[in-house]
Amino acid sequence: MIGKADDLPRALPLIAPPSADELLSSWLTRIAQDYYIPSRGLLTHMGLSSPSVERLDLTLTFAQAIAISGFVRQPPNAIIGMTHAKLPIDCQSLVRVKYPQQSCRSCASQLKRDGATGAVLKSWMQGWRVTCRACSGAIADVWSDASRAKFTAFDQFEEEARAGEEIVESYAEKRRSFPVSPATMLRLLLLRRRPTPQEVREQPELPRRLIGTVIPDFDAIADDHGLNTAIGRSAVLPMIIRLRLLAGLAVVMKNPLEHLSLLRQSRAFGPQFDRVLAQDPTVTPNTLPQSHLT
């Protein structure tokens, strides 16, 4: 048993290999537990200055990866691949930093059998995933019914949600470019309308969010499950919302510029629509016709 970071040999002699798609913070935490030291103690031993192992998931540099590499006998690129650090900045805002809100029960059970209890996979922390990257099984909310082996009640959105997941994944991995970032479009779809008093009186059925223009039952589902607060608080949303959001994304990204124009015309959002669009890393003054920007 080793009780202090100073007691560790410089090169760690016994290291359990990382699991498929495991987060770096998860792996380093498991290594630290094997040596009976805090994860911060392991970082100190490796000469790394970071507030936490979780922060490395978003900010790991190549120099830090090289430093870790010497201790764990993994190439630097493989270590960087265990993080979210290479994601476009707008996709990083769709990542949960600590404590997974979703998980794949099949993989969690297998990890426990493999002696990796508590391991956290990258796809469990990414707010656009509805399937587990390691096994392609369905991801579920950690507090949801354990009998949910697939999308069950959400079958009507399964195909569209998977298509939306692939759109964000292909953008995040830089395999595909879009005139508007899918991450931006997700934020736009969740914007709340600011109806005029006349609209409230004459058209109370108008959707409260942009996504209601393509997924008509969205507001009702959010109300029924008490999720309106969750939608405003975090970009990593419960599955019942995420499935519909990704299904809506798959619809609008078939022709994003056309839908962008239609969505703007169908709302009363004040300046927030333009503020979100202005933060898009892919949009330039020449990307959209002037009519879309004014």
ZIMOWO-V687969 format. One record per pair of residues at least 24 apart in sequence whose C-alpha atoms are under 10 Angstrom apart, sorted by sequence separation. I is the first residue (numbers start at 1). J is the second residue. D is the distance in whole Angstrom. If there is no record, write none. Layout:
i j d
I J D
I J D
This chain:
i j d
29 53 8
46 70 9
56 80 10
57 81 10
59 83 8
60 84 9
61 85 8
100 124 6
101 125 7
102 126 9
186 210 10
187 211 10
189 213 9
28 53 7
29 54 9
43 68 9
46 71 7
57 82 8
58 83 6
59 84 8
60 85 6
61 86 10
99 124 10
100 125 6
101 126 10
102 127 9
107 132 8
186 211 9
189 214 9
27 53 10
28 54 10
45 71 9
57 83 4
58 84 5
59 85 6
60 86 9
96 122 10
99 125 8
100 126 9
101 127 9
104 130 10
106 132 9
185 211 10
218 244 7
5 32 9
8 35 8
25 52 8
26 53 8
56 83 7
57 84 6
58 85 5
59 86 9
95 122 9
98 125 8
102 129 9
103 130 10
104 131 8
105 132 10
107 134 8
217 244 9
218 245 9
261 288 10
265 292 10
7 35 10
25 53 5
26 54 8
55 83 10
56 84 9
57 85 6
58 86 8
95 123 9
96 124 9
97 125 7
102 130 9
103 131 9
104 132 6
107 135 7
130 158 9
216 244 10
260 288 10
261 289 10
264 292 8
8 37 10
24 53 8
25 54 5
54 83 9
56 85 8
57 86 10
58 87 9
95 124 9
96 125 5
97 126 9
103 132 8
104 133 9
106 135 8
107 136 10
215 244 7
264 293 10
5 35 9
7 37 10
24 54 8
25 55 8
55 85 10
95 125 6
96 126 6
102 132 10
104 134 9
107 137 9
131 161 10
214 244 10
215 245 8
218 248 10
257 287 9
258 288 10
261 291 8
262 292 9
4 35 9
5 36 9
23 54 9
25 56 7
26 57 9
58 89 10
94 125 9
95 126 5
96 127 7
104 135 9
106 137 8
130 161 7
131 162 8
214 245 10
257 288 7
261 292 6
2 34 9
3 35 7
4 36 8
5 37 7
24 56 8
25 57 6
94 126 6
95 127 6
104 136 9
105 137 9
106 138 9
107 139 10
129 161 9
130 162 7
212 244 10
215 247 8
216 248 10
257 289 9
260 292 7
261 293 9
1 34 9
2 35 6
3 36 6
4 37 6
5 38 8
8 41 10
23 56 10
24 57 6
93 126 9
94 127 5
95 128 9
104 137 7
105 138 9
106 139 9
128 161 9
129 162 8
211 244 9
212 245 10
214 247 9
215 248 6
260 293 10
1 35 7
2 36 6
3 37 6
4 38 9
5 39 10
8 42 9
11 45 10
23 57 7
24 58 10
58 92 7
92 126 8
93 127 9
94 128 7
104 138 6
105 139 7
128 162 10
130 164 9
131 165 8
211 245 7
214 248 6
215 249 10
258 292 9
1 36 7
2 37 7
3 38 9
5 40 9
6 41 9
10 45 8
11 46 9
58 93 10
91 126 9
92 127 9
103 138 9
104 139 5
105 140 8
129 164 9
130 165 7
211 246 10
213 248 9
214 249 9
257 292 8
1 37 10
5 41 5
6 42 9
9 45 9
10 46 8
24 60 10
91 127 9
102 138 10
103 139 5
104 140 6
105 141 10
128 164 8
129 165 6
130 166 10
211 247 10
212 248 9
215 251 10
4 41 7
5 42 6
8 45 8
58 95 9
91 128 9
102 139 6
103 140 6
104 141 9
105 142 9
128 165 6
129 166 9
211 248 6
214 251 8
4 42 9
5 43 9
6 44 9
7 45 9
57 95 10
84 122 8
101 139 10
102 140 5
103 141 7
104 142 9
127 165 9
128 166 9
210 248 10
211 249 9
214 252 8
5 44 7
6 45 7
58 97 8
82 121 9
83 122 7
101 140 9
102 141 4
103 142 6
128 167 9
129 168 9
5 45 6
28 68 10
57 97 8
82 122 7
101 141 6
102 142 5
103 143 10
128 168 7
129 169 8
191 231 10
192 232 10
4 45 10
5 46 9
31 72 9
56 97 10
81 122 10
84 125 10
100 141 9
101 142 6
102 143 8
105 146 8
127 168 10
128 169 8
190 231 8
191 232 9
211 252 10
54 96 10
55 97 7
84 126 9
100 142 8
101 143 8
102 144 9
105 147 10
190 232 9
54 97 6
55 98 9
105 148 9
106 149 9
126 169 10
28 72 9
54 98 7
105 149 8
53 98 10
54 99 10
104 149 10
190 235 10
187 235 8
186 235 9
213 262 10
214 263 10
213 263 8
211 263 9
210 263 7
213 266 8
24 78 10
128 182 10
210 264 9
213 267 10
17 72 9
24 79 7
27 82 9
128 183 9
190 245 8
15 71 9
16 72 9
17 73 10
18 74 10
23 79 9
24 80 8
26 82 10
189 245 8
210 266 8
11 68 10
15 72 7
17 74 9
23 80 10
24 81 9
25 82 9
189 246 10
210 267 7
11 69 10
12 70 9
13 71 9
14 72 9
15 73 9
23 81 9
24 82 5
25 83 8
128 186 9
157 215 10
187 245 10
209 267 8
210 268 10
11 70 7
12 71 6
13 72 8
22 81 10
23 82 5
24 83 6
186 245 7
189 248 8
207 266 10
208 267 9
209 268 10
210 269 9
10 70 9
11 71 5
12 72 6
13 73 10
21 81 9
22 82 6
23 83 6
24 84 9
186 246 8
189 249 8
206 266 10
207 267 9
208 268 10
209 269 9
10 71 7
11 72 7
12 73 9
18 79 10
21 82 7
22 83 9
23 84 8
206 267 9
9 71 9
11 73 9
20 82 9
21 83 9
186 248 9
19 82 10
185 248 10
186 249 7
189 252 9
18 82 9
182 246 10
185 249 7
57 122 9
183 249 9
186 252 10
182 249 7
185 252 8
182 250 9
185 253 8
199 268 10
182 252 10
182 253 7
185 256 8
189 260 10
25 97 10
26 98 10
181 253 9
188 260 9
195 267 8
196 268 8
25 98 9
180 253 9
193 266 9
194 267 8
195 268 6
179 253 10
182 256 9
185 259 10
189 263 9
193 267 6
194 268 5
195 269 8
178 253 9
181 256 9
185 260 8
188 263 9
192 267 9
193 268 5
194 269 5
195 270 10
179 255 10
180 256 7
188 264 10
191 267 9
192 268 9
193 269 5
194 270 7
91 168 8
165 242 10
178 255 10
179 256 7
180 257 8
192 269 7
193 270 8
91 169 9
164 242 10
165 243 9
168 246 9
178 256 8
179 257 7
191 269 8
164 243 9
167 246 9
178 257 10
193 272 10
91 171 9
92 172 9
164 244 10
165 245 10
166 246 10
180 260 9
192 272 9
193 273 10
91 172 7
161 242 8
162 243 8
164 245 8
165 246 6
168 249 9
191 272 8
192 273 10
87 169 10
90 172 9
161 243 5
164 246 5
165 247 9
167 249 8
168 250 10
191 273 7
88 171 8
89 172 9
157 240 10
160 243 8
161 244 7
163 246 8
164 247 6
167 250 7
87 171 9
88 172 6
159 243 10
160 244 8
161 245 8
162 246 8
163 247 7
164 248 8
165 249 9
166 250 9
188 272 9
189 273 10
87 172 6
88 173 8
154 239 9
158 243 7
160 245 10
161 246 5
162 247 8
163 248 10
164 249 6
165 250 8
188 273 7
191 276 9
30 116 8
86 172 8
87 173 7
88 174 8
154 240 8
157 243 6
158 244 9
160 246 7
161 247 4
163 249 9
164 250 5
167 253 8
187 273 9
188 274 9
20 107 10
30 117 9
86 173 8
87 174 9
153 240 9
156 243 10
157 244 7
160 247 5
161 248 8
163 250 6
164 251 8
167 254 10
188 275 10
30 118 8
84 172 10
86 174 10
151 239 9
155 243 10
156 244 10
157 245 10
158 246 10
159 247 8
160 248 8
161 249 8
162 250 9
163 251 9
164 252 10
188 276 7
27 116 9
29 118 9
30 119 8
94 183 8
151 240 9
154 243 8
157 246 9
158 247 8
160 249 9
161 250 7
164 253 8
187 276 7
188 277 8
26 116 10
29 119 9
91 181 9
93 183 9
154 244 9
157 247 6
160 250 6
161 251 10
187 277 9
20 111 10
27 118 10
90 181 8
91 182 9
92 183 9
156 247 10
157 248 9
159 250 10
160 251 8
185 276 9
19 111 8
26 118 8
27 119 7
90 182 9
91 183 6
94 186 10
151 243 9
184 276 7
185 277 8
26 119 6
27 120 8
88 181 10
90 183 6
91 184 9
94 187 10
184 277 7
25 119 9
26 120 6
27 121 10
89 183 10
90 184 7
144 238 10
184 278 10
19 114 9
24 119 10
25 120 8
26 121 8
88 183 9
144 239 9
184 279 8
185 280 9
23 119 8
24 120 9
25 121 10
26 122 9
141 237 9
142 238 10
181 277 9
184 280 6
19 116 8
22 119 7
23 120 6
24 121 9
25 122 10
141 238 6
180 277 9
183 280 8
184 281 9
18 116 9
22 120 6
23 121 5
24 122 9
140 238 9
141 239 6
181 279 10
182 280 9
183 281 10
184 282 9
16 115 9
17 116 10
21 120 9
22 121 4
23 122 5
140 239 7
141 240 9
181 280 6
184 283 10
16 116 9
19 119 8
21 121 5
22 122 6
23 123 9
139 239 8
140 240 9
180 280 7
181 281 7
182 282 10
18 119 9
19 120 9
20 121 8
21 122 6
22 123 9
23 124 10
179 280 10
180 281 8
181 282 6
19 121 8
20 122 9
21 123 7
22 124 9
23 125 9
180 282 6
181 283 8
21 124 10
179 282 6
180 283 6
178 282 8
179 283 6
180 284 10
177 282 9
178 283 9
179 284 9
127 234 9
128 235 9
129 236 10
180 287 8
127 235 7
128 236 8
179 287 7
180 288 9
126 235 9
127 236 4
128 237 9
130 239 8
179 288 8
126 236 7
127 237 7
129 239 9
21 132 9
125 236 8
126 237 10
127 238 9
128 239 10
21 133 7
22 134 9
127 239 9
130 242 8
20 133 9
21 134 6
129 242 9
130 243 7
20 134 6
21 135 10
128 242 7
129 243 9
19 134 9
20 135 9
127 242 8
128 243 9
130 246 9
128 245 9
129 246 9
128 246 7
127 246 10
102 236 9
101 236 8
102 237 9
100 236 10
101 237 8
102 238 8
101 238 8
102 239 8
96 234 9
101 239 10
95 234 10
96 235 8
94 234 8
95 235 8
96 236 6
93 234 9
94 235 5
95 236 7
96 237 10
93 235 7
94 236 6
93 236 9
94 237 9
90 279 9
90 280 8
89 280 10
90 281 8
89 281 8
88 281 9
